[in-house]
Amino acid sequence: MQPSDAIAILPEIILTAAGILVMLLGAFFEKSERIAAGATYAGLIAAIIAVAVQFNHPVAAFGGVFLADSFGCFFRLLFLLIALLVVLSSSTYLHREGLSAAEYYALLLFGTVGMGVMASANELILVFIGLEISSLASYVLVGFRRDVPTSSEASLKYFLLGSFATAFFLYGVALMFGSTGSTRLTQINEAFNTALRGQSAGTPVHPAAANLAVSTQFPASLVGVAIALMFVGLAFKVSAAPFQIWTPDVYQGAPTPVTAFLSTAPKAAAFAAFLRIFMVGLGAYSGRWSWLLWIVAVLSMFLGNLGALLQANIKRMLAYSAIAHAGYVLVAFTTHSADGVAAVLYYLVAYAFMNIGAFLVVTHLGGRGERYLEIEDYAGLGFRFPFLAGMFSIFLLSLIGVPLTAGFLGKFYVFRAAIHGDLVWLTVLGVLNSGIAAYYYLRVLVSMYMSAPAREVPCEPLRAPERLALAISVVGTLYLGLFPQNVMDLATQAAQWLQQAR
Amino acid sequence: MNVLPGFFFYLLSAIILGGAILTITRRNAVHSAIWLIVTLLGVAGIYLNQHAEFLAAVQVLVYIGGIMVLFLFVIMLVNLDEAAKQRQFNHQWTIAVGCALALMAELAYFIVKGRESFRFGDTGTGTLNPDAAVIEFLKSCRDIPGLGPGGFLQPNTELIACALYRDYLLPFEIASVLLLVAIVGAVVMAKKEI
């Protein structure tokens, strides 16, 4: 290990150290909530600075296992931002529910470490370990309200199904190693390219002694099975249909700030790994997997949106909408072009801001023990709490994709990439789905502004951290909707980097 | 020289099989656990016989040292007298026999077909079937000093060390974070009062 290697993983080192420190502070101090939160903020901000410095200095650390390139840094910055927003919106919630803050923050930090590793890994084994770290942290966070049966049930469901999905992924990795002789993504790509070139020239390539590690003949059926298994594992993690069964139950049972976290950060991390594995490692075989993505994208959009129409619980509704949004992201992914990747990145950032904002309002209005989560409870909110209702409206309009908000431009870039990639039918189905989605978001808006309250819903005033998180989310949502250029430039840069790596 | 490894192989196999049979037929759970240790030791011997010294050491440390201790802990915690009175074979033994026969047929197929059975249909040569150039290269390794007498076998422990501490250093180190998360998670979920 060289100093440059340590600098490349400095953000992860900082986060791990901060996580351990937070746990120790929790053990030594009687009233540890504020101190733990302070240490968490410090760790996150230090890590953000460390990533921001790396952004323009791409390095391949640990002999090419870990790539701190602009693609990886883009995602790591996104995870850190999400973690910061979630920590800001959690402190009041944890106090209200009487949950232990130190372990909660520590698990959040460790989860962020795992995701950062996933986004920058150029090695399937490292992707797997990162995936496991972030998943284990998520399982525990989902079940954090231990005295609430639905929370424990959600945790158990997520744990069992999630372990199953990771096993699928790992089996795919093993078969990929068996067929190409390497788990390094760039080496797998090289091996495939050499093999394809050899085939087109009509002469079999002689495996020279130097090429021992990477054999040039592939059992095609084995590669196909490996791709399919890895696809299943990752599609589960991004909650794409038909692997979405767990999503509504888990999102509903989890503590609301954790739901906000789950629907944005681990999903974005899974997309990062998805993009890197399929664009870099398996780019040569795109004909074999792009139609799989097509089907999964369409299924996710329809199942998500149609399922959301029927929900009365707002968390459940947002869970179904999360499935649909994964579908939109997959539409951009199906193009497997630089345009498409940039659209994926932009959409994930936009979705993070608007979704965390929406869940923040849901957290706050839920009250002690999360009692007020039905859509009926939002009736008349626009008159009783105009400020909160106004904020919630902005997030919902952005989720619909109304112009001037982040959601609109996100969808615009996604569908533009799809049209450029000649995926006309997919675009038509996607736009159709945006129409369906408008109905259930508008239902909440109508209930907030046009009906009388059905029952008395108490609401405490917002505290400072929540105000800050809300302000960041709103500003982010509007900024991305009005001035997309800066973020889009970064996304394009990251996408081109990924394209070059092939 | 070729007789001795063969003799040790059959000796160790006999120990493994005998230990395995005794493990499942003893009434006393502690006796079963001890016979399982004998079986695992036999497996370690087979590894040693194949020049996989590191694997043999890990087998002894992890399985016999670590996992068997856990087994014994569990045996001590459950009610042994109750278990000893229960019948050892239930009516599902017919299914077990079926599965065992299927497995035996499969293994026999692989033994008879040999290397051929690993070939995948649509390629000329499978990855496990290197062509002449590769075999030449492997044969030339025999002359390099420091390699094992098998020629094809490279020094096992050094290769594992290279893989773990050079090529896969980061995954190896970061696995410690994974274990930490797992421990913290288990304590958070299981402890009565945090």
Interface residues (C-beta under 8 A of the other chain):
Chain A: M1 D5 I9 E12 T16 I20 M23 A61 F62 G63 V65 F66 S100 E103 A106 L107 F110 G111 V113 G114 V117 E123 I125 L126 I129 G130 E132 I133 L136 A137 Y139 V140 G143 F144 R146 S155 G178 S179 G181 P204 H206 P207 A208 A209 L212 S215 Q217 F218 P219 A220 S221 L222
Chain B: F120 G121 D122 T123 G124 T125 G126 T127 P130 D131 A133 V134 E136 F137 R166 D167 Y168 L169 L170 P171 I174 A175 V177 L178 L180 V181 A182 V184 G185 V188 M189 I194
